[in-house]
Amino acid sequence: MTMAYILAVNPDILSVTGMDKNALFSATALSAMVATLVMALVAKLPFALAPGMGLNAFFAFTVVLGMSHSWQFALTAVFLEGILFLILTAFNIRELIVNAIPLSVKHAVSAGIGLFIAFIGLQNAGVIVNNDATLVGLGDMGSPAVLIAMGGIVVTAVLLALKVKGALLIGIFVATVAGLPLGVTHMPEGNLVGAPPSLSPIFFKFEFSEIFTLDMLIVLFTFLFVDMFDTVGTLVGVSDKAGMLTKDGKVPRVKQALFADSIGTTVGAMLGTSTVTTYVESASGVAEGGKTGLTALTTAGLFLVALFFAPLFTMVPAAATTAALVLVGFFMMSPILKINFDDFTEAIPAFITIIIMPLTYSIAEGIVFGMLSYVFLKLLTGKVKDVSVVMIVLAVLFVLKFFI
């Protein structure tokens, strides 16, 4: 339920390119189901996947509307990205990158994601709004959406304090129902059950005539970069929170997890949607005790069910999921306690990682700045042994990224 919003939001965003909105709903649900199923059965980890927020905005507003390419061109870039990720995963290159992230930064990634998803939840409900003078400010506390969001946080927090199982889901349900008389939740028109919309308008619509152009290279690199580090950050952060990291700070079965991500992106492009990635909202399942692939299998099954109950699933307003996002964000802060704040070469990069994520609205950028500060501080203070060759290579690539 904490990620069900993507079933409504993804079609909204991608449809500005001219893609069929109903077909996009089916593509979103199916790609999420396939990728999460692979995560469940192959990686056996409690992570769910779906078309990524941010990546869908880049697809629609930058590649199509900004660079004046067709949505078929953008889909082709996503498809090529998925193929490249499969190759990189097969040769353990992505796994090397995941394992190269220092343990202190891994702990910080969890906390940074916590702040980030709490910020998203508050923003979606209008609790936090744009302010031209200060960038962000407090929204209208008397608006129905804000009242529902804040009421949801109170109800869910009380249930958590009382150790009620399923507190997050109950909170979403209560907030959704409370939103009906206030006009925040809207009952769907017509039947609640029906056949899934056809994929035919967007299925396998690739445009291979421009795959060797400079624009394709730029778009492909951006998709690759953002997806890789968003996925890495999510896997590390949620695994850390679940207590699943190994003693040396590695994500268990990370290659299989990255394989699920790659398959999801490739299949998603074929179905007609933007890059599929591992969701930070997976933390809500972990927070309820999910530790195995059974959690992901359940989520995959629910995405399949959602295909037939589209009106019911999409009626849950953003304000109703605010409590779950904010309180999962709270849960994800606890790994901060594992960071050694007496060692500034460990603590400062961790702090930079945490603060950059919500302020740049990007998990990937948080990791970039955290890794760069870690490498620079270690090298400039003579702690060269703490820096691996992979980390130095990554740091060089990160620096180049800022100037290319």
C-alpha positions as CSV (number, residue, x, y, z in Angstrom):
1,M,0.0,0.0,0.0
2,T,2.9,2.4,0.7
3,M,4.0,2.1,-3.0
4,A,0.5,1.6,-4.5
5,Y,0.6,5.3,-5.4
6,I,2.9,4.5,-8.3
7,L,0.0,2.9,-10.1
8,A,-1.6,6.3,-10.3
9,V,1.4,8.6,-10.4
10,N,3.5,6.8,-13.1
11,P,0.8,6.9,-15.8
12,D,0.1,10.6,-14.9
13,I,3.7,11.5,-15.4
14,L,4.5,9.5,-18.5
15,S,1.2,10.4,-20.3
16,V,2.4,13.9,-20.8
17,T,4.6,12.5,-23.5
18,G,1.5,11.3,-25.5
19,M,1.6,7.8,-24.2
20,D,-1.8,6.1,-23.5
21,K,-2.6,6.5,-19.8
22,N,-4.7,3.4,-19.4
23,A,-2.0,1.2,-21.1
24,L,0.6,2.8,-18.8
25,F,-1.4,1.6,-15.8
26,S,-1.1,-2.0,-17.0
27,A,2.6,-1.6,-17.8
28,T,3.3,-0.2,-14.4
29,A,1.5,-3.0,-12.5
30,L,2.9,-5.8,-14.7
31,S,6.5,-4.5,-14.7
32,A,6.4,-4.2,-10.9
33,M,4.9,-7.7,-10.6
34,V,7.6,-9.3,-12.8
35,A,10.5,-7.6,-11.2
36,T,9.3,-8.2,-7.6
37,L,8.6,-11.8,-8.5
38,V,12.3,-12.3,-9.6
39,M,13.4,-10.6,-6.4
40,A,11.3,-13.0,-4.4
41,L,12.2,-16.3,-6.2
42,V,15.8,-15.6,-7.2
43,A,17.2,-13.2,-4.6
44,K,14.8,-14.3,-1.9
45,L,14.9,-10.8,-0.3
46,P,12.0,-8.7,1.0
47,F,12.3,-5.9,-1.6
48,A,9.7,-4.7,-4.0
49,L,10.3,-3.0,-7.4
50,A,8.3,-0.7,-9.7
51,P,9.0,2.1,-12.2
52,G,11.1,4.6,-10.3
53,M,10.1,8.1,-9.3
54,G,12.5,10.6,-10.6
55,L,13.5,8.3,-13.4
56,N,10.0,8.6,-14.9
57,A,10.2,12.4,-14.6
58,F,13.6,12.4,-16.4
59,F,12.0,10.2,-19.1
60,A,9.0,12.5,-19.6
61,F,10.2,16.1,-18.9
62,T,13.8,15.9,-19.9
63,V,14.2,13.4,-22.7
64,V,10.8,13.8,-24.4
65,L,9.6,17.4,-23.6
66,G,13.1,19.0,-23.0
67,M,15.2,17.3,-25.6
68,S,12.3,16.9,-28.1
69,H,12.7,13.2,-28.6
70,S,9.8,10.8,-29.0
71,W,8.7,8.6,-26.2
72,Q,9.7,5.7,-28.3
73,F,13.3,7.0,-28.3
74,A,13.2,7.2,-24.5
75,L,11.8,3.7,-24.2
76,T,14.6,2.5,-26.4
77,A,17.1,4.1,-24.0
78,V,15.5,2.3,-21.1
79,F,15.6,-1.0,-22.9
80,L,19.3,-0.6,-23.7
81,E,20.0,0.4,-20.1
82,G,18.3,-2.9,-18.9
83,I,20.4,-5.0,-21.3
84,L,23.6,-3.2,-20.1
85,F,22.7,-3.7,-16.5
86,L,22.2,-7.5,-17.1
87,I,25.7,-7.6,-18.6
88,L,27.2,-5.6,-15.7
89,T,25.5,-7.8,-13.2
90,A,26.6,-11.0,-14.9
91,F,30.2,-9.9,-14.6
92,N,29.8,-8.7,-11.0
93,I,30.7,-5.1,-11.8
94,R,27.6,-3.8,-10.0
95,E,28.3,-6.1,-7.1
96,L,31.8,-4.7,-6.8
97,I,30.4,-1.2,-6.7
98,V,27.9,-2.1,-3.9
99,N,30.6,-3.7,-1.8
100,A,33.0,-0.8,-2.3
101,I,30.8,1.6,-0.3
102,P,32.3,2.0,3.2
103,L,30.3,0.7,6.1
104,S,29.8,4.2,7.7
105,V,28.4,5.5,4.4
106,K,26.1,2.4,4.2
107,H,24.7,3.2,7.7
108,A,24.3,6.8,6.6
109,V,22.5,5.7,3.4
110,S,19.7,4.2,5.5
111,A,19.3,7.3,7.6
112,G,19.4,9.6,4.5
113,I,16.7,7.5,2.7
114,G,14.7,7.8,5.9
115,L,14.8,11.6,5.8
116,F,14.1,11.5,2.0
117,I,11.0,9.4,2.1
118,A,9.6,11.3,5.1
119,F,10.1,14.5,3.1
120,I,8.3,12.9,0.1
121,G,5.4,11.9,2.3
122,L,5.1,15.4,3.8
123,Q,5.4,17.0,0.4
124,N,2.8,14.8,-1.3
125,A,0.2,15.8,1.4
126,G,1.0,19.5,1.2
127,V,2.5,19.7,4.7
128,I,5.7,20.9,3.1
129,V,5.4,23.3,0.1
130,N,7.5,25.4,-2.2
131,N,8.6,28.8,-0.9
132,D,10.3,31.1,-3.3
133,A,12.2,32.9,-0.5
134,T,13.4,29.8,1.5
135,L,12.9,27.0,-1.1
136,V,10.5,25.1,1.3
137,G,7.9,26.1,3.9
138,L,5.0,25.0,5.9
139,G,1.8,24.4,4.0
140,D,-1.8,25.3,4.9
141,M,-2.4,23.3,8.1
142,G,-6.1,23.8,7.8
143,S,-6.4,22.1,4.3
144,P,-8.2,18.8,4.2
145,A,-5.2,16.9,2.8
146,V,-2.9,18.2,5.5
147,L,-5.4,17.4,8.2
148,I,-5.8,13.8,6.9
149,A,-2.0,13.4,6.7
150,M,-1.3,14.7,10.2
151,G,-4.3,12.7,11.6
152,G,-2.9,9.6,9.9
153,I,0.5,10.2,11.5
154,V,-1.0,10.5,15.0
155,V,-3.2,7.3,14.6
156,T,-0.3,5.3,13.1
157,A,2.2,6.5,15.8
158,V,-0.2,5.5,18.6
159,L,-0.8,2.1,17.0
160,L,3.0,1.6,16.8
161,A,3.5,2.6,20.4
162,L,0.9,0.1,21.4
163,K,2.7,-2.5,19.3
164,V,-0.3,-3.2,17.1
165,K,0.6,-5.5,14.1
166,G,-0.1,-3.9,10.7
167,A,-0.1,-0.4,12.2
168,L,1.1,1.1,8.9
169,L,-1.6,-0.5,6.8
170,I,-4.3,0.3,9.4
171,G,-3.2,3.9,9.3
172,I,-3.5,4.1,5.5
173,F,-7.0,2.5,5.7
174,V,-8.2,4.9,8.4
175,A,-6.8,8.0,6.6
176,T,-8.4,6.9,3.3
177,V,-11.8,6.5,4.8
178,A,-11.5,9.7,6.8
179,G,-10.7,11.5,3.5
180,L,-14.1,10.6,2.0
181,P,-16.2,13.3,3.7
182,L,-13.5,15.9,3.3
183,G,-13.2,15.4,-0.4
184,V,-9.6,14.1,-0.2
185,T,-10.5,10.5,-1.1
186,H,-12.7,10.1,-4.2
187,M,-14.8,7.0,-4.8
188,P,-14.2,5.5,-8.2
189,E,-16.8,5.7,-10.9
190,G,-18.4,2.5,-12.3
191,N,-17.3,-1.0,-11.3
192,L,-14.4,-1.6,-8.9
193,V,-13.4,-4.8,-10.8
194,G,-12.7,-5.1,-14.5
195,A,-10.3,-6.4,-17.1
196,P,-6.8,-4.7,-17.2
197,P,-6.4,-2.0,-19.9
198,S,-4.7,-3.1,-23.1
199,L,-1.0,-2.7,-23.5
200,S,-1.1,-2.5,-27.3
201,P,-0.6,1.3,-27.7
202,I,2.8,1.2,-26.0
203,F,3.9,-2.5,-26.1
204,F,7.4,-3.0,-27.7
205,K,7.4,0.4,-29.3
206,F,11.1,0.9,-29.8
207,E,13.0,3.3,-32.1
208,F,16.4,1.8,-33.0
209,S,17.3,4.3,-35.7
210,E,19.0,6.7,-33.3
211,I,20.8,4.3,-31.0
212,F,24.3,5.5,-32.1
213,T,23.6,9.2,-31.6
214,L,25.2,11.5,-29.0
215,D,21.8,12.2,-27.5
216,M,21.2,8.5,-26.9
217,L,24.6,8.2,-25.2
218,I,23.8,11.0,-22.9
219,V,20.3,9.8,-22.1
220,L,21.6,6.2,-21.6
221,F,24.4,7.3,-19.3
222,T,22.0,9.3,-17.1
223,F,19.5,6.4,-16.8
224,L,22.4,4.0,-16.0
225,F,23.9,6.3,-13.4
226,V,20.7,7.3,-11.5
227,D,19.3,3.8,-11.6
228,M,22.5,2.1,-10.4
229,F,23.0,4.3,-7.4
230,D,19.3,4.6,-6.4
231,T,19.1,0.8,-6.4
232,V,22.4,0.4,-4.6
233,G,21.4,3.0,-2.0
234,T,18.0,1.4,-1.5
235,L,19.4,-2.2,-1.2
236,V,22.1,-1.0,1.3
237,G,19.8,1.2,3.3
238,V,16.9,-1.2,3.7
239,S,19.2,-4.2,4.3
240,D,21.0,-2.3,7.0
241,K,17.7,-1.4,8.7
242,A,16.5,-5.0,8.5
243,G,19.8,-6.2,10.1
244,M,20.6,-8.2,7.0
245,L,24.0,-6.8,6.2
246,T,26.8,-9.3,6.7
247,K,29.5,-8.7,9.3
248,D,31.7,-6.9,6.7
249,G,28.7,-4.7,5.6
250,K,27.7,-6.5,2.4
251,V,24.1,-7.0,1.1
252,P,23.3,-10.7,1.0
253,R,22.7,-12.2,-2.4
254,V,23.3,-8.7,-3.9
255,K,24.0,-10.1,-7.4
256,Q,20.6,-11.8,-7.6
257,A,18.9,-8.6,-6.2
258,L,20.6,-6.5,-9.0
259,F,19.6,-9.2,-11.5
260,A,15.9,-8.6,-10.5
261,D,16.4,-4.9,-11.1
262,S,17.9,-5.5,-14.5
263,I,15.2,-7.9,-15.6
264,G,12.5,-5.5,-14.4
265,T,13.9,-2.6,-16.4
266,T,14.3,-4.7,-19.5
267,V,10.8,-6.2,-19.3
268,G,9.4,-2.8,-18.3
269,A,10.7,-1.2,-21.4
270,M,9.1,-3.9,-23.5
271,L,5.8,-3.4,-21.8
272,G,6.1,0.4,-22.3
273,T,7.2,2.0,-19.0
274,S,10.3,3.8,-17.7
275,T,13.1,2.3,-15.6
276,V,12.1,-0.2,-12.9
277,T,14.1,0.1,-9.7
278,T,14.0,-1.2,-6.1
279,Y,11.7,0.9,-3.9
280,V,12.6,2.5,-0.6
281,E,9.1,1.8,0.4
282,S,10.2,-1.8,0.8
283,A,11.3,-0.6,4.3
284,S,7.6,-0.6,5.3
285,G,7.5,-4.4,4.8
286,V,10.8,-4.8,6.6
287,A,9.5,-2.7,9.5
288,E,6.6,-5.1,9.8
289,G,9.0,-8.0,10.2
290,G,9.6,-9.0,6.5
291,K,13.0,-10.6,6.1
292,T,12.6,-13.1,3.2
293,G,11.4,-13.4,-0.4
294,L,7.9,-14.2,0.9
295,T,7.4,-10.5,1.6
296,A,8.3,-9.7,-2.0
297,L,6.2,-12.6,-3.3
298,T,3.2,-11.2,-1.5
299,T,3.8,-7.7,-3.0
300,A,4.2,-9.2,-6.5
301,G,0.8,-11.0,-6.0
302,L,-0.9,-7.8,-4.9
303,F,0.4,-6.0,-8.0
304,L,-1.2,-8.7,-10.1
305,V,-4.5,-8.3,-8.2
306,A,-4.2,-4.5,-8.6
307,L,-4.5,-5.0,-12.4
308,F,-8.2,-6.1,-11.9
309,F,-9.0,-3.6,-9.1
310,A,-7.5,-0.5,-10.7
311,P,-10.1,2.0,-9.5
312,L,-10.0,0.8,-5.9
313,F,-6.2,0.9,-5.6
314,T,-5.8,4.3,-7.2
315,M,-8.4,5.9,-4.9
316,V,-5.9,5.9,-2.0
317,P,-4.8,9.6,-1.8
318,A,-1.2,10.7,-1.2
319,A,-2.3,12.2,2.1
320,A,-3.3,8.7,3.3
321,T,0.2,7.3,2.7
322,T,2.0,10.2,4.4
323,A,2.0,8.5,7.8
324,A,3.5,5.3,6.5
325,L,6.3,7.2,4.7
326,V,7.1,9.5,7.6
327,L,7.2,6.7,10.2
328,V,9.1,4.3,8.0
329,G,11.6,7.2,7.6
330,F,11.8,7.3,11.4
331,F,12.5,3.6,11.5
332,M,15.3,4.0,9.0
333,M,17.2,6.6,11.2
334,S,18.4,4.0,13.8
335,P,21.6,2.9,11.9
336,I,23.1,6.3,12.8
337,L,23.8,4.8,16.1
338,K,26.4,2.5,14.4
339,I,28.4,5.3,13.0
340,N,31.7,6.2,14.8
341,F,31.3,10.0,15.4
342,D,34.7,10.1,17.1
343,D,36.4,9.5,13.8
344,F,35.8,12.5,11.6
345,T,36.9,10.8,8.5
346,E,34.0,8.3,8.9
347,A,31.4,10.6,10.5
348,I,31.7,13.6,8.2
349,P,31.1,11.6,4.9
350,A,28.2,9.9,6.7
351,F,26.7,13.2,7.6
352,I,27.1,14.6,4.1
353,T,25.4,11.5,2.7
354,I,22.5,11.9,5.0
355,I,21.9,15.6,4.4
356,I,22.4,15.6,0.6
357,M,19.7,13.0,-0.1
358,P,16.6,15.0,0.9
359,L,18.1,18.4,-0.1
360,T,18.8,17.2,-3.7
361,Y,15.8,14.9,-3.8
362,S,18.1,12.1,-4.9
363,I,19.5,9.0,-3.2
364,A,22.1,8.8,-5.9
365,E,23.5,12.3,-5.3
366,G,23.8,11.5,-1.5
367,I,25.9,8.5,-2.3
368,V,28.1,10.5,-4.7
369,F,28.9,13.2,-2.2
370,G,29.3,10.8,0.6
371,M,31.8,8.6,-1.4
372,L,33.7,11.7,-2.7
373,S,34.1,13.2,0.8
374,Y,35.1,9.8,2.2
375,V,37.8,9.3,-0.4
376,F,39.1,12.9,-0.1
377,L,39.2,12.9,3.7
378,K,40.9,9.5,3.9
379,L,43.6,10.4,1.3
380,L,44.3,13.9,2.7
381,T,44.6,12.6,6.3
382,G,47.0,9.8,5.4
383,K,44.5,6.9,5.8
384,V,45.2,5.5,2.4
385,K,44.7,1.9,3.5
386,D,41.0,2.6,4.1
387,V,40.4,3.5,0.4
388,S,40.1,0.7,-2.2
389,V,41.0,0.9,-5.8
390,V,37.3,0.6,-6.8
391,M,36.5,3.6,-4.5
392,I,39.1,5.7,-6.2
393,V,37.9,4.7,-9.7
394,L,34.3,5.6,-8.6
395,A,35.5,9.0,-7.2
396,V,37.1,9.9,-10.5
397,L,34.0,8.9,-12.4
398,F,31.8,11.0,-10.0
399,V,34.0,14.0,-10.5
400,L,34.0,13.6,-14.3
401,K,30.2,13.4,-14.1
402,F,30.0,17.0,-12.8
403,F,31.8,18.3,-15.8
404,I,30.4,16.2,-18.6
